[in-house]
């Protein structure tokens, strides 16, 4: 049936490239998109031929460049995938819609490599239906076109959204990536082109460099990653033996490490799920990528289309998608219960990206912003009902890309060293910090020089200091590398200003980021990225606040990894480090949920046997009565680097001041060892 539908749509699409039944400039647009869809067919047609298996690396590169031609930076200014160009060429009313339609269809690149021909048929039929509308009416109304797109998204929620859930929890349902990783000859770099992702110099050089490393080093990298996952269960008192599935998320080029990780997980009784980062408006997240992916050919393109869901999001669509989610999880509740959590390998080192906000792009209305928050909150609640937060865990580790600079091999080796630092040394030093912090009523953080930070963080009160603690002693388990102590601060009494001169959060740059807090919640915020204050606030609202009116301070932490800090200075890569490492290089503050969201009732102990009691705040405390108000589905860490730090002091109820850090150096007796890397 799918095959028959496929060839019927193909026949029609071929005619579109030849006929002139739609007026210009729309005919040119449809012809261009039709030609793209025919290139997808050419790949489908050659998937099982012996000639394809023997294609040279140069030929595979040429094929990939052809598929991604339209979104590459050098071609993007005159691409229909660019809403700015589409509006200029196709008109203000229809340009943004047609650009979003083309972006939706570009998901076929991944589908054809995975042989998901039903997905391609669905897209083809959508394209033809829109084309037919232009044949019927010289210039269709935007409302009529959006209605077609709406019913496409609504009708096929039970395909796209359902499959996304199953891909996460069922290793048997989707094994495309696992097979590629386990069965490919990883010494032949042609394998990278067989994933259907963009392959840049980063992916090629990463795979090439990993191939030059001895197996012992690969094992060390993989062992650190998988042991972090295993130890995370132990440290939080969760039973890994009840689990059978782990979700691996990574970026192309690291297959040699992932192959070893898969073998390690199998010894723990865990089978992997590895799914592609979503491309459909129905399933892709607003920011970032969730799954495996290759090089990002153009971050501006991704940013331009982050709100394409605005074409369809209303209450009816929200209910439809949530119902699909619930139904699929209920049908697969045993599999969901056996899901252990995600094991994530991040990358860093790309050139910093500062996006341009384009008025031509699809945007959410105020009502849609509110619906999105509700949908994400309820989706989190549904997921937690079947994949219980108190029973699952995660781990995350990060590796540099070749784009980081010509000292890439040195930097890579340094990151391996940072990721495998002796946790026992840090555990002892961090406990010294915690012993001082546990005496406190509040902590005061002051910037120095141009840094305007002056923030008072109120701490939870201990009832039994002999058996309880406020801060978690974070060693290298779920959050690699080692090097922080953190808590969920009390909101009441927390106030002041947080300021950072330059920081990168979720791959976006912020300059002169300034956030004000009152009673533990954000009140005002700004930055200097754009000329207008309105644009600066909108940028922060979209990407840090996730369009919440206000967010609580969900975490306060002190990073202790001065080794990572000095490595960043030595190689001048501080602006390229991921938050995973950057948060260990100074005090950091997270706006949004606490680190213990959905798992506040778990009993958690530090290595010294004391129970961690600061796991919630006055907002998350209402989770049982009103979970939609208790959780925000976001947690964004913001770090102040040591060089911008004047002082961190603990103040006791008696008014005693205990200085932890002054002028960027640790001053508390017993923590001086952390200054050694700073002195080198």
C-alpha positions in Angstrom: 0.0 0.0 0.0 2.8 2.4 0.9 4.7 1.5 -2.2 1.6 2.1 -4.4 1.0 5.5 -2.8 4.6 6.4 -3.1 4.7 5.9 -6.9 1.4 7.7 -7.4 2.9 10.7 -5.6 6.2 10.4 -7.5 4.4 10.5 -10.8 2.5 13.6 -9.9 5.7 15.3 -8.5 7.5 14.6 -11.8 4.8 16.4 -13.7 5.1 19.5 -11.4 8.7 20.0 -12.6 7.4 20.3 -16.2 4.1 22.1 -16.1 3.0 25.7 -15.7 -0.4 25.5 -14.1 0.5 27.7 -11.2 1.2 31.4 -11.6 4.7 32.8 -10.9 6.5 33.2 -8.6 4.8 30.2 -7.0 5.5 27.8 -9.9 9.2 28.3 -9.5 9.0 27.5 -5.8 7.0 24.3 -6.4 9.3 23.3 -9.2 12.3 23.8 -7.0 10.8 21.8 -4.1 9.7 19.0 -6.5 13.2 18.7 -7.8 14.4 18.2 -4.3 11.9 15.5 -3.7 13.0 13.8 -6.9 16.6 13.8 -5.6 15.3 12.0 -2.5 13.8 9.4 -4.9 17.1 9.0 -6.7 18.7 8.0 -3.4 15.8 5.6 -2.6 16.2 4.1 -6.0 19.9 3.4 -5.5 19.7 2.2 -1.9 20.0 -1.5 -2.7 22.3 -1.4 -5.7 25.8 -2.8 -5.5 27.1 0.4 -7.3 26.0 2.4 -4.3 28.0 0.3 -1.9 31.1 1.0 -4.0 30.6 4.7 -4.2 33.8 6.7 -3.5 34.0 9.1 -0.6 34.1 11.9 -3.2 30.9 10.8 -4.8 29.2 10.4 -1.4 30.4 13.9 -0.5 29.0 15.3 -3.8 25.6 13.6 -3.1 25.5 15.1 0.4 26.3 18.6 -0.8 23.6 18.3 -3.3 21.0 17.4 -0.6 22.1 20.2 1.7 22.9 22.8 -0.9 19.9 25.1 -0.1 20.7 25.5 3.6 24.5 26.0 3.4 25.5 29.5 4.5 26.9 30.4 1.1 23.6 29.6 -0.6 21.1 30.4 2.1 20.5 34.0 1.2 18.7 32.9 -2.0 17.0 29.8 -0.7 13.3 29.1 -0.2 14.3 27.6 3.1 15.2 31.1 4.3 12.0 32.8 5.4 13.5 36.2 4.6 14.2 35.3 1.0 10.9 33.4 0.7 8.9 36.4 1.9 10.8 38.7 -0.5 10.2 36.4 -3.5 6.8 34.9 -2.7 5.1 37.7 -0.7 4.6 38.6 2.9 1.4 36.6 3.3 2.6 33.2 1.9 6.4 33.3 2.0 6.9 32.3 5.6 4.4 29.4 5.2 6.0 28.1 2.1 9.5 28.3 3.6 8.2 26.3 6.6 6.6 23.7 4.3 9.9 23.2 2.4 11.7 22.9 5.8 9.2 20.2 6.8 9.8 18.3 3.6 13.6 18.5 4.0 13.2 15.9 6.8 13.0 13.4 3.9 16.8 13.3 3.9 16.9 11.3 7.1 13.8 9.3 6.2 15.2 8.0 2.9 18.4 6.7 4.5 16.3 5.0 7.2 13.9 3.6 4.6 10.9 5.2 6.3 9.0 5.5 3.0 5.7 6.0 4.8 7.0 9.3 6.1 8.1 10.3 2.6 4.7 9.4 1.2 3.0 11.5 3.9 5.2 14.5 3.0 4.7 14.0 -0.7 0.9 14.0 -0.3 1.0 17.2 1.8 3.1 18.9 -0.9 0.7 17.8 -3.7 -2.3 18.9 -1.7 -0.8 22.4 -1.2 0.1 22.5 -4.9 -3.4 21.6 -5.9 -4.7 24.5 -3.9 -2.6 26.8 -6.0 -3.9 25.2 -9.1 -7.5 25.7 -7.9 -7.0 29.3 -6.8 -4.6 31.8 -8.3 -3.5 33.0 -4.8 -4.9 30.8 -2.0 -5.6 32.5 1.3 -3.0 31.9 4.0 -5.8 30.5 6.2 -6.7 27.8 3.7 -3.1 26.7 3.4 -2.6 26.6 7.1 -5.7 24.5 7.5 -4.2 21.9 5.2 -0.9 22.0 7.1 -2.9 21.8 10.4 -4.7 18.6 9.5 -1.5 17.1 8.2 0.1 17.7 11.6 -3.0 16.6 13.6 -3.7 13.5 11.5 -0.2 12.2 11.6 0.5 12.9 15.2 -0.3 9.2 15.7 2.6 8.4 13.4 5.3 10.9 14.1 4.6 11.6 17.8 3.9 7.9 18.5 7.0 6.7 16.8 9.1 9.2 18.7 7.9 7.7 22.0 8.6 4.1 20.9 12.0 5.0 19.5 13.1 6.0 22.9 12.0 3.0 24.8 12.0 0.0 22.4 15.4 -1.1 21.1 13.7 -3.5 18.6 11.5 -0.9 17.0 14.3 1.2 15.5 17.8 -0.1 15.2 19.0 1.9 12.2 21.8 3.8 14.0 22.8 0.8 16.2 23.3 -1.3 13.2 25.3 1.3 11.4 27.6 1.7 14.5 28.1 -2.0 15.2 28.3 -3.3 11.6 30.2 -0.6 9.8 33.9 -0.6 9.1 34.8 2.5 11.1 38.2 2.7 9.6 36.5 3.5 6.2 35.2 7.0 6.7 32.6 6.5 4.0 30.4 5.0 6.7 29.7 8.6 8.0 27.8 9.4 4.8 25.4 6.5 5.3 23.6 8.0 8.2 21.9 10.7 6.0 23.2 13.5 8.1 25.4 16.4 7.1 29.1 15.5 7.3 31.4 18.4 7.9 35.1 18.5 8.6 34.3 18.2 12.3 32.7 14.7 11.9 35.4 13.6 9.4 38.3 14.8 11.5 36.8 13.5 14.7 36.4 10.0 13.3 39.8 10.2 11.8 41.4 11.3 15.1 39.6 8.6 17.1 40.8 6.0 14.6 44.4 7.1 15.4 44.0 6.5 19.2 44.8 3.1 20.8 42.0 1.0 21.9 43.0 1.6 25.5 42.2 5.3 25.2 38.9 4.6 23.5 38.0 2.2 26.3 38.9 4.9 28.9 36.6 7.4 27.2 33.7 4.9 26.9 34.2 3.5 30.4 34.1 7.0 32.0 30.8 7.6 30.2 29.1 4.3 31.0 30.4 4.1 34.6 29.0 7.6 35.2 25.6 6.2 34.2 26.0 3.1 36.4 27.3 5.0 39.4 24.5 7.6 39.1 22.1 4.8 40.0 24.1 3.7 43.0 24.6 7.3 44.3 20.9 8.0 44.2 19.8 4.7 45.6 18.1 3.5 42.4 17.9 -0.1 41.2 19.6 -0.5 37.8 18.8 -4.2 37.7 15.2 -3.4 37.1 16.1 -1.6 33.8 16.9 -3.0 30.4 17.0 0.0 28.0 19.4 3.1 27.8 19.0 5.9 25.3 22.3 7.0 23.7 22.5 10.5 22.3 25.6 11.6 20.4 27.0 13.4 17.4 28.5 11.7 14.4 32.2 11.0 14.4 32.3 9.3 17.8 31.1 5.9 16.6 34.2 4.1 17.9 33.5 5.3 21.5 29.8 4.6 21.1 30.4 1.1 19.9 32.5 0.4 23.0 29.8 2.1 25.2 27.1 -0.2 23.7 29.2 -3.2 24.7 29.6 -1.8 28.2 25.9 -1.1 28.6 25.1 -4.6 27.4 27.2 -6.0 30.3 25.0 -4.0 32.6 21.9 -5.7 31.0 21.0 -2.6 29.0 20.1 -2.5 25.3 20.6 0.9 23.5 18.0 3.0 21.7 19.6 5.6 19.3 17.2 7.7 17.4 17.7 10.6 15.0 17.1 14.2 16.1 13.6 15.0 15.0 13.1 17.1 11.9 9.3 17.3 11.8 7.5 20.3 13.2 5.3 17.7 15.0 8.2 16.4 17.1 11.2 18.6 17.1 12.0 20.7 20.2 12.0 24.4 19.9 15.8 24.7 20.7 18.6 22.2 20.4 18.6 18.7 19.1 17.5 15.6 21.0 18.9 12.4 19.5 21.8 11.6 17.2 22.8 14.1 14.5 25.7 15.1 12.3 27.1 18.5 11.4 24.8 21.4 11.6 25.1 23.0 8.1 23.6 26.3 9.2 22.6 27.2 12.7 20.8 30.3 11.4 18.5 28.1 9.4 17.6 26.1 12.5 17.0 29.3 14.4 14.8 30.7 11.7 12.5 27.7 11.9 12.4 27.1 15.6 8.9 28.4 15.9 7.3 26.7 12.9 5.0 24.9 15.2 3.2 28.2 15.4 1.5 27.2 12.2 -0.6 24.6 14.0 -0.4 25.0 17.7 -3.8 25.4 19.3 -5.6 23.8 22.2 -7.0 21.0 20.0 -3.6 20.2 18.6 -2.1 20.2 22.0 -4.7 17.8 23.3 -4.3 15.5 20.3 -0.5 15.3 20.7 -0.7 14.6 24.5 -3.4 12.0 24.0 -1.2 10.2 21.4 1.7 10.3 23.9 -0.4 8.9 26.7 -1.9 6.2 24.6 1.5 5.0 23.3 3.0 5.0 26.7 0.1 3.1 28.2 0.3 0.5 25.4 4.0 0.1 26.1 4.1 0.7 29.8 6.3 -2.3 30.6 8.9 -1.1 28.1 8.6 2.4 29.6 9.1 1.1 33.1 12.3 -0.6 32.0 13.8 2.6 30.5 16.9 3.6 32.6 17.3 7.1 31.1 19.5 8.9 28.6 23.3 8.7 28.3 24.4 11.9 26.4 27.6 12.7 24.6 27.8 16.4 23.8 30.3 18.2 21.7 31.8 21.7 21.8 34.3 23.9 20.0 32.3 25.3 17.1 32.6 28.9 16.2 30.3 30.9 18.5 26.9 31.6 17.0 25.0 34.8 17.6 21.6 34.5 15.8 19.8 37.1 13.8 16.1 37.5 14.6 14.2 37.6 11.4 10.7 39.2 11.4 9.8 37.1 8.4 10.0 33.8 10.3 7.0 32.1 11.8 6.5 33.2 15.4 4.2 32.2 18.3 1.4 34.4 19.4 1.1 35.2 23.1 -1.6 32.6 23.4 0.5 30.0 21.7 3.5 30.7 24.0 1.1 29.9 26.9 -0.1 26.7 25.2 3.5 25.6 24.6 4.3 25.9 28.3 1.2 24.0 29.2 1.9 21.3 26.6 5.5 20.8 27.7 4.5 20.7 31.4 1.8 18.1 30.8 4.0 16.1 28.5 6.5 16.0 31.4 3.8 14.8 33.8 2.7 12.1 31.4 6.3 10.9 30.8 6.9 10.8 34.5 3.8 8.7 35.1 5.3 5.9 33.0 9.1 6.6 33.2 9.2 7.5 36.8 11.8 10.2 37.8 12.5 8.5 41.1 13.5 5.3 39.2 15.5 6.6 36.3 18.9 8.4 35.9 21.2 9.9 33.2 24.7 10.8 32.4 26.3 13.4 30.3 29.8 14.0 29.0 31.3 16.4 26.5 34.1 16.2 23.9 35.8 18.8 21.7 35.4 19.1 17.9 38.3 19.8 15.5 36.9 23.2 14.8 38.1 24.3 18.2 41.5 25.0 16.8 44.8 23.7 15.4 45.7 22.3 18.8 42.8 20.0 18.6 44.7 16.8 19.5 46.2 18.5 22.6 42.9 19.9 23.6 41.2 16.5 23.2 43.8 14.8 25.3 43.4 17.6 28.0 39.6 17.0 28.0 40.1 13.3 28.4 42.3 14.1 31.5 39.7 16.5 32.8 36.9 14.0 32.3 38.8 11.4 34.2 40.2 13.4 37.2 40.5 11.6 40.5 37.0 12.0 42.1 38.3 10.9 45.5 40.5 14.1 45.7 37.6 16.3 44.8 35.2 14.5 47.1 37.4 15.4 50.2 37.9 19.0 49.2 34.3 19.6 48.3 33.2 18.1 51.6 35.3 20.8 53.3 33.3 23.5 51.4 30.0 21.8 52.2 30.9 21.7 56.0 31.3 25.5 55.8 28.2 26.0 53.7 26.0 23.9 56.0 26.6 26.4 58.7 25.1 29.2 56.7 21.9 31.1 56.6 22.8 32.6 53.3 25.6 33.0 50.8 26.7 36.3 49.2 28.3 36.4 45.8 30.1 39.5 44.6 31.6 40.2 41.2 34.7 42.3 40.7 35.8 44.9 38.2 33.0 45.4 35.6 31.0 42.5 36.9 27.9 43.8 38.7 27.0 40.6 40.5 25.7 41.1 44.0 23.5 38.2 44.9 22.3 36.9 48.2 21.3 33.2 48.1 19.2 31.9 51.0 19.9 28.4 52.2 17.7 25.7 53.6 17.8 25.3 57.4 19.3 22.1 58.9 17.3 20.5 61.7 19.9 17.7 62.4 23.4 18.8 61.2 24.9 15.5 62.4 22.8 13.5 59.8 21.7 16.1 57.3 23.4 18.4 54.7 22.2 21.1 52.3 24.7 20.7 49.4 25.3 17.7 47.2 28.9 16.6 46.8 29.0 16.1 43.1 31.6 13.7 41.8 31.9 12.4 38.3 28.7 10.3 37.9 25.7 11.7 36.0 27.4 15.0 35.4 30.9 14.6 34.0 33.5 16.0 34.8 33.9 16.1 38.5 33.9 19.4 40.3 30.9 21.1 42.0 28.8 21.3 45.1 25.2 22.4 44.6 21.9 22.9 46.3 18.3 24.0 45.7 18.3 27.4 47.5 15.4 28.8 49.4 13.6 31.3 47.3 12.4 33.5 50.2 15.3 35.8 51.0 17.2 35.2 47.8 17.7 38.5 46.0 20.1 40.7 44.0 21.7 40.9 40.6 23.5 38.2 38.5 25.8 39.5 35.8 28.1 37.9 33.3 30.1 39.8 30.7 29.9 37.0 28.1 28.4 33.5 28.2 27.2 30.8 25.8 24.1 29.0 26.8 22.7 26.3 24.5 25.1 27.4 21.8 23.8 31.0 21.9 25.9 33.9 22.9 24.9 36.5 25.5 26.8 39.7 26.1 26.4 41.7 29.4 23.8 39.3 30.6 22.0 40.8 33.7 19.2 39.1 35.7 17.6 40.5 38.8 16.0 38.3 41.5 13.5 39.1 44.2 12.3 36.4 46.7 14.2 33.9 44.6 12.4 34.7 41.3 13.5 36.7 38.2 12.1 40.2 38.0 14.1 42.0 35.3 16.6 40.9 32.7 18.6 42.4 29.8 21.7 41.9 27.7 23.6 43.9 25.0 23.3 41.6 22.0 21.0 43.9 20.1 20.6 47.6 19.7 17.0 47.7 21.0 16.1 46.8 24.6 13.0 45.1 23.3 15.0 42.7 21.2 17.4 42.0 24.0 14.5 41.1 26.4 12.8 39.0 23.7 16.0 37.1 23.1 16.4 36.2 26.8 12.7 35.5 27.2 12.7 33.0 24.3 15.9 31.2 25.1 16.6 31.5 28.8 13.2 32.1 30.3 11.6 29.7 27.7 8.8 32.3 27.6 7.9 32.0 31.3 7.0 35.3 32.8 9.3 34.6 35.7 11.5 31.7 36.8 12.8 30.7 40.2 16.5 30.2 41.1 16.5 26.4 40.9 20.1 25.8 41.7 23.1 27.5 43.3 26.5 25.8 42.9 30.2 26.4 43.4 32.4 24.8 40.7 35.8 23.5 41.9 37.4 22.3 38.7 40.3 24.7 38.5 42.1 22.3 36.2 39.4 22.8 33.5 39.5 26.5 34.1 43.2 26.7 33.5 43.0 24.5 30.4 40.4 26.9 29.0 42.8 29.8 29.6 45.8 28.0 28.2 44.1 27.1 25.0 41.9 30.2 24.9 38.7 28.2 24.6 36.6 29.5 27.5 34.0 30.9 25.1 33.6 27.6 23.4 33.2 25.3 26.4 29.8 23.7 27.0 28.0 24.5 30.2 28.7 21.0 31.4 32.4 21.9 31.8 31.9 25.7 32.3 29.6 25.2 35.3 32.5 23.5 37.1 34.7 26.6 36.6 33.1 29.0 39.0 29.8 29.6 40.9 26.8 28.9 38.8 23.1 29.6 39.0 20.3 27.8 37.3 17.0 29.5 36.5 14.1 27.1 36.2 13.5 23.7 37.8 15.8 22.3 40.6 18.3 19.6 39.9 15.9 17.2 41.7 12.8 17.9 39.7 10.4 14.9 39.6 12.5 13.1 42.1 12.3 15.3 45.2 11.0 12.5 47.4 13.9 10.2 46.8 16.2 9.8 49.8 19.7 10.9 48.6 22.9 10.8 50.6 26.4 12.3 50.2 29.4 10.0 50.3 29.8 10.8 54.0 26.4 9.3 54.7 24.5 12.6 55.4 21.1 12.9 53.8 20.7 15.8 51.3 17.5 17.6 52.4 17.5 20.7 50.1 15.8 19.1 47.1 12.8 21.4 46.6 11.8 25.0 47.0 8.4 26.7 47.7 7.4 26.4 44.0 8.2 22.7 43.5 6.7 22.0 46.9 3.2 22.2 45.3 4.0 19.4 42.8 1.5 17.0 44.2 -1.4 19.4 44.2 -0.5 21.4 41.1 2.3 20.0 39.0 1.8 22.5 36.2 2.8 25.3 38.4 5.5 23.3 40.2 7.7 22.6 37.1 8.9 24.7 34.2 10.5 22.1 32.0 13.7 24.1 31.8 17.0 24.5 33.8 19.6 26.9 32.4 23.0 27.1 34.2 24.8 30.5 34.1 28.4 30.6 35.4 30.5 33.5 36.6 34.1 32.8 35.7 36.7 33.0 38.5 38.4 36.1 37.0 35.1 38.0 37.4 34.6 36.9 40.9 35.3 39.2 43.9 34.1 37.1 46.8 31.9 34.2 47.9 31.1 34.2 51.6 28.8 32.1 53.9 27.0 34.1 56.6 25.8 32.2 59.6 22.7 32.9 61.7 25.0 34.5 64.3 26.3 36.9 61.6 29.7 35.2 61.2 31.3 35.5 57.8 33.2 32.5 56.3 35.0 33.4 53.1 35.2 30.6 50.6 36.6 32.4 47.6 38.2 35.9 47.3 39.6 37.5 44.1 39.1 34.2 42.2 41.1 32.1 44.7 39.9 29.5 47.2 40.6 30.8 50.7 38.9 28.3 53.0 41.4 26.1 54.9 41.5 22.6 53.4 40.6 23.8 49.9 44.0 25.4 49.0 44.8 22.5 46.7 42.3 23.9 44.2 44.5 26.9 43.7 47.5 24.8 42.5 46.3 24.7 38.8 45.8 28.5 39.1 49.4 29.0 40.1 50.9 27.1 37.2 
